[in-house]
Amino acid sequence: MFDIFGLESCGCSQNTVSGFTKGFHLAASNINPFTSGRGSVHGLINEQIFVGDSGVSQQFYEFEGSGVGLDVGIAFERVDAWGEGAWEGSFRSFNFGYGFGQGSFFWSPGDGDGWIGWSLGVGIDLPGLSYQETNYSLLCR
């Protein structure tokens, strides 16, 4: 998408990891019933710290996708998940916003068992609910 904090899309792949991950993301969305093409969501940055059998690692991602429902705004959220596989590719989520608070419940098919988790944070958003399909890509320095 674009270079941020010296990170850029690199076309490389993340190794498969398993266990617990926590991190944050900053995202902007324009999902509403009046937009043709279902509206869009753009993840400006997603940082995850993975803790599992192979130790601790840190990775950065960007993401974008589309959705249905109502989710118009910008959010900064903490992200927690459990699972196995690469934190890349297709993710699905149910999202909610209520003014200055946002959150989601998400899952990924992923390699192996995939990931399941939640996010919760702050931002400026219209009150609403949405279903989103996003695609995550690894960023490199």
N, CA, C and O atoms as CSV, one atom per row, in Angstrom:
chain,resi,resn,atom,element,x,y,z
A,1,MET,N,N,0.833,-1.171,0.000
A,1,MET,CA,C,0.000,0.000,0.000
A,1,MET,C,C,0.888,1.249,0.000
A,1,MET,O,O,0.869,2.005,-0.971
A,2,PHE,N,N,1.663,1.483,1.062
A,2,PHE,CA,C,2.610,2.582,1.077
A,2,PHE,C,C,3.629,2.331,2.168
A,2,PHE,O,O,3.397,1.527,3.071
A,3,ASP,N,N,4.763,3.021,2.087
A,3,ASP,CA,C,5.848,2.899,3.055
A,3,ASP,C,C,5.473,3.670,4.322
A,3,ASP,O,O,5.121,4.847,4.249
A,4,ILE,N,N,5.545,3.018,5.473
A,4,ILE,CA,C,5.251,3.680,6.736
A,4,ILE,C,C,6.288,3.216,7.760
A,4,ILE,O,O,6.548,2.019,7.876
A,5,PHE,N,N,6.871,4.134,8.487
A,5,PHE,CA,C,7.894,3.827,9.477
A,5,PHE,C,C,9.043,3.025,8.878
A,5,PHE,O,O,9.627,2.186,9.564
A,6,GLY,N,N,9.381,3.266,7.605
A,6,GLY,CA,C,10.473,2.541,6.965
A,6,GLY,C,C,10.118,1.126,6.566
A,6,GLY,O,O,11.009,0.339,6.245
A,7,LEU,N,N,8.836,0.779,6.578
A,7,LEU,CA,C,8.371,-0.554,6.201
A,7,LEU,C,C,7.740,-0.486,4.824
A,7,LEU,O,O,7.158,0.534,4.454
A,8,GLU,N,N,7.850,-1.562,4.066
A,8,GLU,CA,C,7.234,-1.606,2.756
A,8,GLU,C,C,6.849,-3.032,2.412
A,8,GLU,O,O,7.374,-3.982,2.992
A,9,SER,N,N,5.933,-3.178,1.467
A,9,SER,CA,C,5.562,-4.513,1.001
A,9,SER,C,C,6.783,-5.166,0.404
A,9,SER,O,O,7.511,-4.551,-0.375
A,10,CYS,N,N,7.009,-6.414,0.770
A,10,CYS,CA,C,8.245,-7.048,0.333
A,10,CYS,C,C,8.018,-8.305,-0.485
A,10,CYS,O,O,8.967,-8.829,-1.068
A,11,GLY,N,N,6.805,-8.800,-0.547
A,11,GLY,CA,C,6.558,-10.012,-1.313
A,11,GLY,C,C,7.121,-11.266,-0.669
A,11,GLY,O,O,7.124,-12.331,-1.286
A,12,CYS,N,N,7.596,-11.155,0.561
A,12,CYS,CA,C,8.132,-12.323,1.253
A,12,CYS,C,C,7.015,-12.973,2.068
A,12,CYS,O,O,5.939,-12.396,2.228
A,13,SER,N,N,7.271,-14.156,2.572
A,13,SER,CA,C,6.275,-14.879,3.359
A,13,SER,C,C,6.777,-15.092,4.772
A,13,SER,O,O,7.974,-15.245,5.014
A,14,GLN,N,N,5.837,-15.096,5.694
A,14,GLN,CA,C,6.151,-15.343,7.095
A,14,GLN,C,C,6.171,-16.849,7.330
A,14,GLN,O,O,5.417,-17.601,6.713
A,15,ASN,N,N,7.045,-17.268,8.229
A,15,ASN,CA,C,7.039,-18.672,8.640
A,15,ASN,C,C,5.765,-18.972,9.413
A,15,ASN,O,O,5.149,-18.071,9.982
A,16,THR,N,N,5.379,-20.218,9.430
A,16,THR,CA,C,4.232,-20.643,10.217
A,16,THR,C,C,4.582,-20.549,11.694
A,16,THR,O,O,5.635,-21.022,12.120
A,17,VAL,N,N,3.705,-19.942,12.469
A,17,VAL,CA,C,3.891,-19.822,13.913
A,17,VAL,C,C,2.649,-20.365,14.607
A,17,VAL,O,O,1.584,-20.469,14.000
A,18,SER,N,N,2.792,-20.709,15.877
A,18,SER,CA,C,1.641,-21.168,16.644
A,18,SER,C,C,1.730,-20.614,18.046
A,18,SER,O,O,2.819,-20.336,18.548
A,19,GLY,N,N,0.575,-20.452,18.680
A,19,GLY,CA,C,0.519,-19.953,20.038
A,19,GLY,C,C,-0.344,-18.730,20.156
A,19,GLY,O,O,-1.420,-18.651,19.563
A,20,PHE,N,N,0.138,-17.760,20.938
A,20,PHE,CA,C,-0.589,-16.542,21.260
A,20,PHE,C,C,0.073,-15.361,20.562
A,20,PHE,O,O,1.297,-15.322,20.444
A,21,THR,N,N,-0.714,-14.406,20.102
A,21,THR,CA,C,-0.170,-13.168,19.553
A,21,THR,C,C,-0.941,-11.984,20.095
A,21,THR,O,O,-2.150,-12.056,20.312
A,22,LYS,N,N,-0.224,-10.893,20.310
A,22,LYS,CA,C,-0.867,-9.644,20.694
A,22,LYS,C,C,-0.201,-8.523,19.918
A,22,LYS,O,O,0.961,-8.625,19.522
A,23,GLY,N,N,-0.940,-7.468,19.709
A,23,GLY,CA,C,-0.402,-6.358,18.946
A,23,GLY,C,C,-1.394,-5.221,18.855
A,23,GLY,O,O,-2.261,-5.064,19.715
A,24,PHE,N,N,-1.260,-4.422,17.797
A,24,PHE,CA,C,-2.174,-3.302,17.580
A,24,PHE,C,C,-2.358,-3.105,16.087
A,24,PHE,O,O,-1.551,-3.578,15.286
A,25,HIS,N,N,-3.412,-2.409,15.719
A,25,HIS,CA,C,-3.552,-1.953,14.345
A,25,HIS,C,C,-4.220,-0.586,14.290
A,25,HIS,O,O,-4.967,-0.189,15.184
A,26,LEU,N,N,-3.919,0.114,13.207
A,26,LEU,CA,C,-4.524,1.397,12.892
A,26,LEU,C,C,-5.213,1.218,11.552
A,26,LEU,O,O,-4.568,0.863,10.565
A,27,ALA,N,N,-6.522,1.460,11.507
A,27,ALA,CA,C,-7.285,1.190,10.293
A,27,ALA,C,C,-8.294,2.296,10.024
A,27,ALA,O,O,-8.792,2.945,10.944
A,28,ALA,N,N,-8.583,2.496,8.738
A,28,ALA,CA,C,-9.626,3.411,8.295
A,28,ALA,C,C,-10.613,2.631,7.447
A,28,ALA,O,O,-10.213,1.778,6.654
A,29,SER,N,N,-11.896,2.915,7.606
A,29,SER,CA,C,-12.902,2.176,6.837
A,29,SER,C,C,-13.997,3.109,6.325
A,29,SER,O,O,-14.298,4.146,6.915
A,30,ASN,N,N,-14.574,2.691,5.204
A,30,ASN,CA,C,-15.688,3.407,4.596
A,30,ASN,C,C,-16.716,2.378,4.125
A,30,ASN,O,O,-17.054,2.322,2.943
A,31,ILE,N,N,-17.200,1.581,5.045
A,31,ILE,CA,C,-18.185,0.553,4.723
A,31,ILE,C,C,-19.559,1.097,5.087
A,31,ILE,O,O,-19.835,1.402,6.248
A,32,ASN,N,N,-20.411,1.211,4.084
A,32,ASN,CA,C,-21.753,1.721,4.321
A,32,ASN,C,C,-22.692,1.175,3.250
A,32,ASN,O,O,-22.235,0.763,2.184
A,33,PRO,N,N,-23.980,1.167,3.516
A,33,PRO,CA,C,-24.926,0.570,2.563
A,33,PRO,C,C,-25.102,1.372,1.278
A,33,PRO,O,O,-25.759,0.900,0.351
A,34,PHE,N,N,-24.531,2.573,1.200
A,34,PHE,CA,C,-24.722,3.427,0.026
A,34,PHE,C,C,-23.558,3.349,-0.959
A,34,PHE,O,O,-23.638,3.927,-2.043
A,35,THR,N,N,-22.477,2.647,-0.606
A,35,THR,CA,C,-21.299,2.571,-1.458
A,35,THR,C,C,-21.401,1.372,-2.388
A,35,THR,O,O,-21.619,0.247,-1.940
A,36,SER,N,N,-21.244,1.616,-3.678
A,36,SER,CA,C,-21.206,0.481,-4.590
A,36,SER,C,C,-19.898,-0.267,-4.355
A,36,SER,O,O,-18.882,0.355,-4.046
A,37,GLY,N,N,-19.907,-1.569,-4.494
A,37,GLY,CA,C,-18.711,-2.359,-4.226
A,37,GLY,C,C,-18.495,-2.632,-2.750
A,37,GLY,O,O,-17.400,-3.037,-2.359
A,38,ARG,N,N,-19.512,-2.422,-1.916
A,38,ARG,CA,C,-19.520,-2.807,-0.507
A,38,ARG,C,C,-18.679,-1.933,0.414
A,38,ARG,O,O,-18.693,-2.181,1.620
A,39,GLY,N,N,-17.967,-0.956,-0.051
A,39,GLY,CA,C,-17.129,-0.146,0.818
A,39,GLY,C,C,-15.782,-0.809,1.043
A,39,GLY,O,O,-15.565,-1.945,0.622
A,40,SER,N,N,-14.874,-0.099,1.707
A,40,SER,CA,C,-13.515,-0.617,1.855
A,40,SER,C,C,-12.974,-0.377,3.249
A,40,SER,O,O,-13.453,0.488,3.982
A,41,VAL,N,N,-11.957,-1.167,3.603
A,41,VAL,CA,C,-11.210,-1.002,4.843
A,41,VAL,C,C,-9.728,-1.066,4.490
A,41,VAL,O,O,-9.313,-1.898,3.684
A,42,HIS,N,N,-8.930,-0.185,5.097
A,42,HIS,CA,C,-7.495,-0.124,4.832
A,42,HIS,C,C,-6.746,-0.128,6.157
A,42,HIS,O,O,-6.926,0.767,6.982
A,43,GLY,N,N,-5.912,-1.130,6.356
A,43,GLY,CA,C,-5.078,-1.197,7.546
A,43,GLY,C,C,-3.782,-0.466,7.291
A,43,GLY,O,O,-2.975,-0.897,6.466
A,44,LEU,N,N,-3.574,0.627,7.984
A,44,LEU,CA,C,-2.378,1.427,7.775
A,44,LEU,C,C,-1.152,0.741,8.355
A,44,LEU,O,O,-0.061,0.834,7.792
A,45,ILE,N,N,-1.324,0.055,9.476
A,45,ILE,CA,C,-0.223,-0.701,10.091
A,45,ILE,C,C,-0.824,-1.717,11.054
A,45,ILE,O,O,-1.805,-1.425,11.738
A,46,ASN,N,N,-0.244,-2.889,11.107
A,46,ASN,CA,C,-0.612,-3.912,12.077
A,46,ASN,C,C,0.685,-4.511,12.593
A,46,ASN,O,O,1.458,-5.074,11.818
A,47,GLU,N,N,0.936,-4.396,13.898
A,47,GLU,CA,C,2.129,-4.958,14.519
A,47,GLU,C,C,1.694,-6.088,15.416
A,47,GLU,O,O,0.802,-5.912,16.246
A,48,GLN,N,N,2.309,-7.252,15.268
A,48,GLN,CA,C,1.978,-8.415,16.088
A,48,GLN,C,C,3.238,-8.983,16.724
A,48,GLN,O,O,4.287,-9.063,16.084
A,49,ILE,N,N,3.126,-9.374,17.987
A,49,ILE,CA,C,4.185,-10.092,18.691
A,49,ILE,C,C,3.670,-11.495,18.931
A,49,ILE,O,O,2.646,-11.688,19.588
A,50,PHE,N,N,4.383,-12.476,18.396
A,50,PHE,CA,C,3.976,-13.882,18.494
A,50,PHE,C,C,4.752,-14.551,19.619
A,50,PHE,O,O,5.976,-14.432,19.691
A,51,VAL,N,N,4.043,-15.257,20.502
A,51,VAL,CA,C,4.646,-15.989,21.606
A,51,VAL,C,C,4.188,-17.434,21.488
A,51,VAL,O,O,2.995,-17.718,21.591
A,52,GLY,N,N,5.121,-18.342,21.275
A,52,GLY,CA,C,4.738,-19.741,21.095
A,52,GLY,C,C,5.907,-20.676,21.275
A,52,GLY,O,O,6.916,-20.324,21.887
A,53,ASP,N,N,5.763,-21.877,20.734
A,53,ASP,CA,C,6.774,-22.918,20.866
A,53,ASP,C,C,8.121,-22.499,20.293
A,53,ASP,O,O,9.165,-22.921,20.792
A,54,SER,N,N,8.110,-21.673,19.249
A,54,SER,CA,C,9.360,-21.276,18.596
A,54,SER,C,C,9.944,-19.987,19.173
A,54,SER,O,O,10.860,-19.414,18.583
A,55,GLY,N,N,9.435,-19.524,20.309
A,55,GLY,CA,C,9.953,-18.314,20.941
A,55,GLY,C,C,9.078,-17.109,20.673
A,55,GLY,O,O,7.875,-17.235,20.448
A,56,VAL,N,N,9.701,-15.928,20.700
A,56,VAL,CA,C,9.000,-14.665,20.527
A,56,VAL,C,C,9.488,-14.006,19.239
A,56,VAL,O,O,10.691,-13.951,18.982
A,57,SER,N,N,8.553,-13.506,18.433
A,57,SER,CA,C,8.930,-12.787,17.220
A,57,SER,C,C,7.981,-11.621,17.011
A,57,SER,O,O,6.859,-11.623,17.518
A,58,GLN,N,N,8.438,-10.624,16.260
A,58,GLN,CA,C,7.643,-9.428,15.978
A,58,GLN,C,C,7.569,-9.246,14.467
A,58,GLN,O,O,8.580,-9.367,13.775
A,59,GLN,N,N,6.372,-8.956,13.954
A,59,GLN,CA,C,6.162,-8.739,12.523
A,59,GLN,C,C,5.227,-7.560,12.319
A,59,GLN,O,O,4.439,-7.216,13.200
A,60,PHE,N,N,5.324,-6.941,11.137
A,60,PHE,CA,C,4.453,-5.832,10.755
A,60,PHE,C,C,3.710,-6.191,9.473
A,60,PHE,O,O,4.252,-6.871,8.603
A,61,TYR,N,N,2.458,-5.725,9.364
A,61,TYR,CA,C,1.598,-6.059,8.227
A,61,TYR,C,C,0.802,-4.840,7.788
A,61,TYR,O,O,0.629,-3.884,8.545
A,62,GLU,N,N,0.326,-4.891,6.559
A,62,GLU,CA,C,-0.710,-3.992,6.088
A,62,GLU,C,C,-1.876,-4.865,5.665
A,62,GLU,O,O,-1.699,-6.053,5.395
A,63,PHE,N,N,-3.064,-4.287,5.605
A,63,PHE,CA,C,-4.221,-5.072,5.173
A,63,PHE,C,C,-5.235,-4.176,4.501
A,63,PHE,O,O,-5.302,-2.977,4.769
A,64,GLU,N,N,-6.017,-4.768,3.631
A,64,GLU,CA,C,-7.138,-4.067,3.029
A,64,GLU,C,C,-8.182,-5.068,2.592
A,64,GLU,O,O,-7.901,-6.251,2.401
A,65,GLY,N,N,-9.389,-4.567,2.439
A,65,GLY,CA,C,-10.478,-5.444,2.064
A,65,GLY,C,C,-11.766,-4.691,1.894
A,65,GLY,O,O,-11.773,-3.486,1.641
A,66,SER,N,N,-12.859,-5.413,2.034
A,66,SER,CA,C,-14.180,-4.830,1.845
A,66,SER,C,C,-15.134,-5.421,2.872
A,66,SER,O,O,-14.776,-6.328,3.623
A,67,GLY,N,N,-16.348,-4.897,2.893
A,67,GLY,CA,C,-17.318,-5.394,3.845
A,67,GLY,C,C,-18.717,-4.914,3.542
A,67,GLY,O,O,-18.947,-4.151,2.604
A,68,VAL,N,N,-19.646,-5.378,4.357
A,68,VAL,CA,C,-21.041,-4.963,4.274
A,68,VAL,C,C,-21.495,-4.513,5.655
A,68,VAL,O,O,-20.978,-4.980,6.669
A,69,GLY,N,N,-22.459,-3.609,5.688
A,69,GLY,CA,C,-22.962,-3.077,6.945
A,69,GLY,C,C,-22.610,-1.612,7.070
A,69,GLY,O,O,-22.644,-0.874,6.086
A,70,LEU,N,N,-22.268,-1.184,8.288
A,70,LEU,CA,C,-21.910,0.206,8.538
A,70,LEU,C,C,-20.674,0.269,9.424
A,70,LEU,O,O,-20.718,-0.143,10.583
A,71,ASP,N,N,-19.576,0.780,8.886
A,71,ASP,CA,C,-18.324,0.999,9.615
A,71,ASP,C,C,-17.585,2.119,8.896
A,71,ASP,O,O,-16.829,1.873,7.956
A,72,VAL,N,N,-17.808,3.348,9.343
A,72,VAL,CA,C,-17.192,4.517,8.723
A,72,VAL,C,C,-16.399,5.243,9.797
A,72,VAL,O,O,-16.977,5.785,10.739
A,73,GLY,N,N,-15.071,5.256,9.660
A,73,GLY,CA,C,-14.248,5.955,10.635
A,73,GLY,C,C,-12.822,5.464,10.638
A,73,GLY,O,O,-12.368,4.795,9.710
A,74,ILE,N,N,-12.119,5.814,11.712
A,74,ILE,CA,C,-10.730,5.411,11.895
A,74,ILE,C,C,-10.592,4.853,13.310
A,74,ILE,O,O,-11.201,5.367,14.249
A,75,ALA,N,N,-9.789,3.801,13.456
A,75,ALA,CA,C,-9.678,3.130,14.755
A,75,ALA,C,C,-8.243,2.733,15.055
A,75,ALA,O,O,-7.487,2.375,14.151
A,76,PHE,N,N,-7.874,2.797,16.317
A,76,PHE,CA,C,-6.614,2.281,16.838
A,76,PHE,C,C,-7.005,1.219,17.854
A,76,PHE,O,O,-7.608,1.538,18.879
A,77,GLU,N,N,-6.665,-0.062,17.581
A,77,GLU,CA,C,-7.152,-1.167,18.405
A,77,GLU,C,C,-6.037,-2.108,18.835
A,77,GLU,O,O,-5.082,-2.341,18.094
A,78,ARG,N,N,-6.171,-2.641,20.035
A,78,ARG,CA,C,-5.332,-3.734,20.500
A,78,ARG,C,C,-5.877,-5.018,19.881
A,78,ARG,O,O,-7.090,-5.186,19.756
A,79,VAL,N,N,-4.978,-5.923,19.495
A,79,VAL,CA,C,-5.354,-7.170,18.824
A,79,VAL,C,C,-4.779,-8.348,19.606
A,79,VAL,O,O,-3.577,-8.386,19.867
A,80,ASP,N,N,-5.626,-9.316,19.985
A,80,ASP,CA,C,-5.199,-10.539,20.655
A,80,ASP,C,C,-5.750,-11.733,19.902
A,80,ASP,O,O,-6.904,-11.715,19.474
A,81,ALA,N,N,-4.939,-12.779,19.732
A,81,ALA,CA,C,-5.404,-13.960,19.000
A,81,ALA,C,C,-4.637,-15.198,19.444
A,81,ALA,O,O,-3.557,-15.116,20.031
A,82,TRP,N,N,-5.236,-16.349,19.142
A,82,TRP,CA,C,-4.630,-17.651,19.392
A,82,TRP,C,C,-4.748,-18.456,18.108
A,82,TRP,O,O,-5.731,-18.326,17.379
A,83,GLY,N,N,-3.755,-19.283,17.831
A,83,GLY,CA,C,-3.876,-20.120,16.645
A,83,GLY,C,C,-2.563,-20.602,16.107
A,83,GLY,O,O,-1.553,-20.673,16.808
A,84,GLU,N,N,-2.610,-20.937,14.814
A,84,GLU,CA,C,-1.444,-21.499,14.141
A,84,GLU,C,C,-1.507,-21.125,12.664
A,84,GLU,O,O,-2.585,-21.055,12.075
A,85,GLY,N,N,-0.346,-20.888,12.078
A,85,GLY,CA,C,-0.244,-20.571,10.662
A,85,GLY,C,C,0.425,-19.229,10.455
A,85,GLY,O,O,0.874,-18.595,11.410
A,86,ALA,N,N,0.489,-18.802,9.212
A,86,ALA,CA,C,1.031,-17.482,8.902
A,86,ALA,C,C,-0.056,-16.439,9.134
A,86,ALA,O,O,-1.228,-16.686,8.849
A,87,TRP,N,N,0.331,-15.273,9.653
A,87,TRP,CA,C,-0.602,-14.163,9.869
A,87,TRP,C,C,-0.679,-13.385,8.549
A,87,TRP,O,O,-0.371,-12.194,8.493
A,88,GLU,N,N,-1.089,-14.072,7.512
A,88,GLU,CA,C,-1.154,-13.491,6.180
A,88,GLU,C,C,-2.366,-14.024,5.460
A,88,GLU,O,O,-2.958,-15.022,5.870
A,89,GLY,N,N,-2.737,-13.356,4.382
A,89,GLY,CA,C,-3.843,-13.839,3.579
A,89,GLY,C,C,-5.189,-13.407,4.121
A,89,GLY,O,O,-5.335,-12.318,4.677
A,90,SER,N,N,-6.161,-14.272,3.952
A,90,SER,CA,C,-7.560,-13.959,4.195
A,90,SER,C,C,-7.931,-14.019,5.676
A,90,SER,O,O,-7.630,-14.992,6.367
A,91,PHE,N,N,-8.596,-12.951,6.151
A,91,PHE,CA,C,-9.192,-12.896,7.487
A,91,PHE,C,C,-10.640,-12.459,7.332
A,91,PHE,O,O,-10.973,-11.717,6.408
A,92,ARG,N,N,-11.495,-12.913,8.227
A,92,ARG,CA,C,-12.910,-12.530,8.267
A,92,ARG,C,C,-13.182,-11.940,9.648
A,92,ARG,O,O,-12.558,-12.337,10.632
A,93,SER,N,N,-14.128,-10.978,9.720
A,93,SER,CA,C,-14.411,-10.376,11.021
A,93,SER,C,C,-15.812,-9.791,11.087
A,93,SER,O,O,-16.388,-9.379,10.079
A,94,PHE,N,N,-16.344,-9.767,12.313
A,94,PHE,CA,C,-17.543,-9.003,12.650
A,94,PHE,C,C,-17.059,-7.818,13.470
A,94,PHE,O,O,-16.351,-7.998,14.461
A,95,ASN,N,N,-17.433,-6.613,13.068
A,95,ASN,CA,C,-16.916,-5.388,13.671
A,95,ASN,C,C,-18.055,-4.544,14.230
A,95,ASN,O,O,-19.170,-4.556,13.707
A,96,PHE,N,N,-17.759,-3.812,15.298
A,96,PHE,CA,C,-18.747,-2.907,15.868
A,96,PHE,C,C,-18.084,-1.579,16.203
A,96,PHE,O,O,-16.906,-1.533,16.557
A,97,GLY,N,N,-18.840,-0.516,16.090
A,97,GLY,CA,C,-18.378,0.809,16.466
A,97,GLY,C,C,-19.477,1.521,17.223
A,97,GLY,O,O,-20.660,1.341,16.932
A,98,TYR,N,N,-19.090,2.327,18.191
A,98,TYR,CA,C,-20.084,3.067,18.971
A,98,TYR,C,C,-19.525,4.437,19.358
A,98,TYR,O,O,-19.391,4.754,20.540
A,99,GLY,N,N,-19.203,5.235,18.353
A,99,GLY,CA,C,-18.678,6.568,18.623
A,99,GLY,C,C,-17.174,6.560,18.795
A,99,GLY,O,O,-16.436,6.538,17.810
A,100,PHE,N,N,-16.709,6.576,20.044
A,100,PHE,CA,C,-15.273,6.609,20.316
A,100,PHE,C,C,-14.691,5.237,20.629
A,100,PHE,O,O,-13.511,5.138,20.965
A,101,GLY,N,N,-15.485,4.183,20.526
A,101,GLY,CA,C,-14.989,2.835,20.785
A,101,GLY,C,C,-15.278,1.917,19.619
A,101,GLY,O,O,-16.323,2.030,18.979
A,102,GLN,N,N,-14.354,1.004,19.336
A,102,GLN,CA,C,-14.507,0.024,18.269
A,102,GLN,C,C,-13.988,-1.326,18.734
A,102,GLN,O,O,-13.234,-1.425,19.702
A,103,GLY,N,N,-14.410,-2.358,18.024
A,103,GLY,CA,C,-13.908,-3.685,18.323
A,103,GLY,C,C,-14.293,-4.669,17.243
A,103,GLY,O,O,-15.043,-4.343,16.323
A,104,SER,N,N,-13.766,-5.887,17.364
A,104,SER,CA,C,-14.087,-6.925,16.390
A,104,SER,C,C,-13.839,-8.301,16.976
A,104,SER,O,O,-13.106,-8.467,17.951
A,105,PHE,N,N,-14.465,-9.269,16.358
A,105,PHE,CA,C,-14.187,-10.685,16.567
A,105,PHE,C,C,-13.757,-11.204,15.201
A,105,PHE,O,O,-14.488,-11.010,14.230
A,106,PHE,N,N,-12.595,-11.859,15.086
A,106,PHE,CA,C,-12.081,-12.252,13.780
A,106,PHE,C,C,-11.536,-13.675,13.783
A,106,PHE,O,O,-11.274,-14.259,14.835
A,107,TRP,N,N,-11.373,-14.216,12.583
A,107,TRP,CA,C,-10.803,-15.551,12.396
A,107,TRP,C,C,-10.173,-15.617,11.018
A,107,TRP,O,O,-10.488,-14.814,10.140
A,108,SER,N,N,-9.282,-16.580,10.835
A,108,SER,CA,C,-8.664,-16.804,9.525
A,108,SER,C,C,-8.626,-18.297,9.258
A,108,SER,O,O,-8.429,-19.097,10.173
A,109,PRO,N,N,-8.818,-18.668,7.991
A,109,PRO,CA,C,-8.639,-20.078,7.667
A,109,PRO,C,C,-7.170,-20.458,7.789
A,109,PRO,O,O,-6.855,-21.511,8.343
A,110,GLY,N,N,-6.256,-19.617,7.279
A,110,GLY,CA,C,-4.814,-19.793,7.426
A,110,GLY,C,C,-4.299,-21.181,7.110
A,110,GLY,O,O,-5.072,-22.089,6.805
A,111,ASP,N,N,-2.998,-21.335,7.186
A,111,ASP,CA,C,-2.373,-22.658,7.106
A,111,ASP,C,C,-2.484,-23.274,8.486
A,111,ASP,O,O,-2.462,-22.556,9.486
A,112,GLY,N,N,-2.600,-24.561,8.558
A,112,GLY,CA,C,-2.764,-25.198,9.860
A,112,GLY,C,C,-4.149,-24.917,10.395
A,112,GLY,O,O,-5.135,-25.013,9.665
A,113,ASP,N,N,-4.225,-24.572,11.658
A,113,ASP,CA,C,-5.514,-24.336,12.297
A,113,ASP,C,C,-6.064,-22.938,12.073
A,113,ASP,O,O,-7.250,-22.714,12.314
A,114,GLY,N,N,-5.244,-21.979,11.618
A,114,GLY,CA,C,-5.696,-20.602,11.449
A,114,GLY,C,C,-5.684,-19.848,12.767
A,114,GLY,O,O,-5.161,-20.342,13.766
A,115,TRP,N,N,-6.256,-18.660,12.771
A,115,TRP,CA,C,-6.256,-17.778,13.934
A,115,TRP,C,C,-7.675,-17.386,14.309
A,115,TRP,O,O,-8.558,-17.309,13.455
A,116,ILE,N,N,-7.884,-17.138,15.599
A,116,ILE,CA,C,-9.155,-16.637,16.105
A,116,ILE,C,C,-8.827,-15.630,17.208
A,116,ILE,O,O,-7.947,-15.873,18.033
A,117,GLY,N,N,-9.543,-14.492,17.219
A,117,GLY,CA,C,-9.225,-13.496,18.228
A,117,GLY,C,C,-10.191,-12.342,18.250
A,117,GLY,O,O,-11.281,-12.403,17.681
A,118,TRP,N,N,-9.768,-11.280,18.926
A,118,TRP,CA,C,-10.598,-10.104,19.098
A,118,TRP,C,C,-9.727,-8.855,19.056
A,118,TRP,O,O,-8.513,-8.924,19.253
A,119,SER,N,N,-10.354,-7.719,18.798
A,119,SER,CA,C,-9.682,-6.429,18.904
A,119,SER,C,C,-10.615,-5.467,19.629
A,119,SER,O,O,-11.836,-5.610,19.571
A,120,LEU,N,N,-10.036,-4.501,20.301
A,120,LEU,CA,C,-10.809,-3.510,21.043
A,120,LEU,C,C,-9.981,-2.241,21.125
A,120,LEU,O,O,-8.790,-2.291,21.430
A,121,GLY,N,N,-10.613,-1.096,20.852
A,121,GLY,CA,C,-9.838,0.129,20.885
A,121,GLY,C,C,-10.661,1.383,20.806
A,121,GLY,O,O,-11.860,1.385,21.083
A,122,VAL,N,N,-9.996,2.454,20.421
A,122,VAL,CA,C,-10.590,3.780,20.359
A,122,VAL,C,C,-10.487,4.339,18.947
A,122,VAL,O,O,-9.717,3.845,18.123
A,123,GLY,N,N,-11.263,5.362,18.686
A,123,GLY,CA,C,-11.234,6.023,17.394
A,123,GLY,C,C,-12.444,6.905,17.237
A,123,GLY,O,O,-13.122,7.244,18.207
A,124,ILE,N,N,-12.702,7.268,16.009
A,124,ILE,CA,C,-13.885,8.049,15.684
A,124,ILE,C,C,-14.648,7.255,14.637
A,124,ILE,O,O,-14.136,7.009,13.545
A,125,ASP,N,N,-15.865,6.856,14.966
A,125,ASP,CA,C,-16.607,5.937,14.114
A,125,ASP,C,C,-18.096,6.209,14.265
A,125,ASP,O,O,-18.562,6.590,15.338
A,126,LEU,N,N,-18.836,6.010,13.180
A,126,LEU,CA,C,-20.291,6.036,13.288
A,126,LEU,C,C,-20.741,4.774,14.025
A,126,LEU,O,O,-20.132,3.720,13.845
A,127,PRO,N,N,-21.776,4.848,14.837
A,127,PRO,CA,C,-22.286,3.625,15.462
A,127,PRO,C,C,-22.751,2.643,14.391
A,127,PRO,O,O,-23.472,3.025,13.469
A,128,GLY,N,N,-22.347,1.396,14.508
A,128,GLY,CA,C,-22.783,0.419,13.520
A,128,GLY,C,C,-22.112,-0.926,13.661
A,128,GLY,O,O,-21.249,-1.127,14.515
A,129,LEU,N,N,-22.529,-1.849,12.801
A,129,LEU,CA,C,-22.004,-3.215,12.738
A,129,LEU,C,C,-21.624,-3.520,11.298
A,129,LEU,O,O,-22.252,-3.017,10.366
A,130,SER,N,N,-20.586,-4.355,11.113
A,130,SER,CA,C,-20.204,-4.757,9.757
A,130,SER,C,C,-19.563,-6.134,9.770
A,130,SER,O,O,-19.055,-6.604,10.788
A,131,TYR,N,N,-19.607,-6.767,8.594
A,131,TYR,CA,C,-18.865,-7.991,8.322
A,131,TYR,C,C,-17.795,-7.615,7.306
A,131,TYR,O,O,-18.101,-6.992,6.290
A,132,GLN,N,N,-16.523,-7.991,7.571
A,132,GLN,CA,C,-15.431,-7.600,6.688
A,132,GLN,C,C,-14.598,-8.804,6.268
A,132,GLN,O,O,-14.431,-9.760,7.025
A,133,GLU,N,N,-14.081,-8.737,5.045
A,133,GLU,CA,C,-13.122,-9.707,4.521
A,133,GLU,C,C,-11.876,-8.932,4.140
A,133,GLU,O,O,-11.922,-8.064,3.268
A,134,THR,N,N,-10.754,-9.243,4.794
A,134,THR,CA,C,-9.515,-8.511,4.560
A,134,THR,C,C,-8.395,-9.460,4.164
A,134,THR,O,O,-8.459,-10.663,4.417
A,135,ASN,N,N,-7.373,-8.900,3.541
A,135,ASN,CA,C,-6.202,-9.660,3.131
A,135,ASN,C,C,-4.966,-8.999,3.739
A,135,ASN,O,O,-4.713,-7.817,3.508
A,136,TYR,N,N,-4.196,-9.766,4.518
A,136,TYR,CA,C,-3.008,-9.260,5.200
A,136,TYR,C,C,-1.758,-9.599,4.410
A,136,TYR,O,O,-1.622,-10.697,3.871
A,137,SER,N,N,-0.820,-8.607,4.348
A,137,SER,CA,C,0.463,-8.804,3.677
A,137,SER,C,C,1.572,-8.409,4.628
A,137,SER,O,O,1.468,-7.399,5.324
A,138,LEU,N,N,2.642,-9.204,4.663
A,138,LEU,CA,C,3.801,-8.956,5.515
A,138,LEU,C,C,4.567,-7.746,5.001
A,138,LEU,O,O,4.759,-7.588,3.796
A,139,LEU,N,N,5.007,-6.889,5.929
A,139,LEU,CA,C,5.869,-5.746,5.600
A,139,LEU,C,C,7.290,-6.054,6.038
A,139,LEU,O,O,7.492,-6.751,7.033
A,140,CYS,N,N,8.279,-5.547,5.310
A,140,CYS,CA,C,9.686,-5.769,5.629
A,140,CYS,C,C,10.397,-4.430,5.724
A,140,CYS,O,O,9.927,-3.422,5.196
A,141,ARG,N,N,11.524,-4.432,6.397
A,141,ARG,CA,C,12.356,-3.210,6.509
A,141,ARG,C,C,13.265,-3.119,5.323
A,141,ARG,O,O,14.047,-2.174,5.216
